[in-house]
Amino acid sequence: MRVVGVGHGVTVSTYGWNMCRNITELRGLEPAATDEEVEAAARQYVRKVSGITRPTAANETAFETAVAEVTATTMRLLAELPARRQPPKTIPPLRRPEVRARIEARAAGG
């Protein structure tokens, strides 16, 4: 593979695009991906493609609508795909104890 350009976590090669490696693989998880994991992955995708980390009042509706649509589409896709032969190589972030602890601390106000 010959890299011809790099930008914002996406590599362009002579063979096509490589998706940002921060997007979480959800297919083949045991237990299956939760609604929370699917929504988090959708939110991550919408943030990446829109360039918006924290929506403002002016773009919140469009942002949240996109998250809902990507979530629904992802759930349908996961339901329709056949089972994977091997699970993903990494543990999704929401299943990692250190990530859960950060989320819980943030929710508790600390």
N, C-alpha and C positions, 0 to 999 in steps of 0.2 A: 504494500500500500504506500503510495506517495502522497504526503500531505501537501496540499496546495494553498491552504488557508485555514486559519483558526480564529474563532471569535466566540465569546460568551459561552464557553463550555461545549461548543459544537465544533467538530472537526470536519472540514470539507476535504475529501480525498478525490483522487481520480476515479474511484469506484463508487462515489456517492456520499451521502450524509451518514454520520454516526451520531445517534441521539446522545444527548447529554447523559453522562454516566451517573448523574444524581437521581434520575428517575428510577423509582423503586419497581422491581419486578414483583408482581402479585400472583401470577398464574402458578399453580402447583404448590402453594403453601399448605402446610399441615399444622394446625387446622386451616381451613380456607380463609382467604382474606376477609377481614371484617369490613362492615360499612365504613367505619372510621378510617381504616387503612386505604380503602378505595377513594374516599373523599379527600384524604390528605395527599394522595398521589395526584388526583385531579387538580387540587389547589396548587401543588408544586408545578405541574405542567402549565397551568394558566399563568402563574407568576412568571415562569420562564419565557413563554411565548409573547406575553404582553409587556414584559419589562416592568411590571407593577408589583412591588413587594407588599406595600400596604395601600389598599385602595382609598381614595379620597371620596368625599360625598358626591363629587361630580362623576366618578366612574364606578362607584360601588355596585350599583344595580347591574351594569354590564358585566362586571367582574364576577359577581356572585351567580348571575345567570349562566355564565360560561362554566363556572365550577360545577353547578348543578347538571348542566348538559353533559360535560365530560364525565362526571361521576356516573350518570345513568348509562351512557354509552359504554363505559368501562365495565360496569356490572353486567350489561348484556353480553359484551364480548367474552368476559370470563366465564359466564354461564354457558355460552355456546361452543367454546373451544374444547377439544378433547383433553383428557388428563395428560399431564407432562410425564415423561419417563423419569426425569430427575427433578428434584426441587431446585429452586433458585440457589445460586452460590452464596448469597449473603442473607442475613437476617434483616427483615424490614425494620426501619427505624422505630416504628411504634411498638415493636416487640423487644427492643433493647432496653434493659433496666435503666441505664443512665439517661436515655431519652425520656422514658416514662417519668423518672424522678424530676427532670427539668420541667416537664409539662405540668406535673402535679404541684411543684413549687410555684410555678407561674400562676396556676389557678387559685392557689391558696393566698396569693398576694405577696409572695416573697421571692 
